């Protein structure tokens, strides 16, 4: 387990971040729809194209719907990786940089340049 001091929150307390690691095999996370996809100009056309693709499946209507949704999910994951990259990896990298600069501010000294860097990293993380 590790503990890190987070940026000053404006009150008289310094928040802490605790990280615990567990031994085991990673599982695939649940599928999550990203709102950023909606802003992409080809998103709707891609969904329509994938939905209309012939899958040659047989079964009940519910089973066929399930297979269509799995088909679209597969295409969305591939398309997301190609169009947007690994945004979670980028986010973690920004978080690490932000944590480093805040640690420097805490342990070394506060300067306007360091605070400006921390603010720009925070803005980049939010975007």
N, C-alpha and C positions, 0 to 999 in steps of 0.2 A: 504494500500500500504506500502511496506517495501523497504528500500534501504540498500545495503551492499557495502562495499568497496572491490574491487577485487584486486588480486595480482598486484604488480608494474609491468608495462609493459616495462620498460626501458627508457621511456621518462620522462618528468617532470610533468606528470599528473597521477593521480590515477583513474582508471576506476571505475564506479559505476554500480551496478546491481539493477534494479528496478523490483519489483514483485508486480503485481496487482492480486487480487483474485476477482472472480465474483460469485455471488450467482446464483445457478441454478443446474440443473441436468447434470451430465457428459454424454456425448454421446460416443458411440463407435468410436474410431479413425479409419482412413482408413487402409486397409490391406497394409502392406509394406513388400516387399521381402528383406530379410537380406542376404547380401553377405557372411556372416559367414556360412550360411547353405551349400554353395557350397564346403566348406572345410571338411564337415562331410563325412566320407566314405560311409554311407548308404543313402545319400541324393538322388542320381539318382535312385537307386533301389527302394526306397520308392515311388518316383514320378511314376515310371513305374507300380509298384504294384497298387497304388491308381487309376491310369488312367485306368487300365485293369479291375478294379472291376465292376461287373454288377450292374447297378443302376435301371434297369427296369423302365425307363422313356420313355414317348412317346411325340412326338411333332415334330416341325421342326428341321432341323439340327442345326440351330442357338440356339434354345432353349436347345437342348441336349448338345451342347458345353457349354452353360452357366451353366447348371446343373453339368457337369463334373468339370468345373473350381471351382464351389462352393464346390463341394465334396473335391477336392484337397485342397482348402483353409482351410476348416474345419480340415482336417488331418494335414496340415502344422502347424496350430495354436496349436493343441494338441501336436504334435511331438516337436515343438519348446519349449513349456513349459517343456516337459519332458527331453529333451536333453540339453537345454541351460539355463533353468530357466528364471527368470525375469531379463534380462540384464539391463532393464531400471531402475528397482528398485536399482540394484547394482550400476549403474552409478550415480543415485541421491545420494546414500549413500556416494560414493567417493567424489562427488561434495560438499556435506555438510562438510565432514572431511577436504577437501582442503580449503573450505571457512573459517572454524574454525581456522586452522593453519595460514592462511594468515591474519586473523583478529588479532591473537595473535602476529604475526610478526609486524603488524602495530601498535598495541596499547601497546605492552609490549616492546619487543626489538628483533632485528635481531640476530640470532645465526646460526652458520653453521649447527648445528643439526636440527634446525627448517627448515632451507632451504633445507636440505637433505630430510627431511620428506615430505616437500611440493613437491620437485622434484619427489620423488618416487610415491606419490599420483597422480601427473600429468601424470606420465608414465603409472600407472595402469589405469587411466581414458582413456588414448589414446588407450590402448590395449583393 
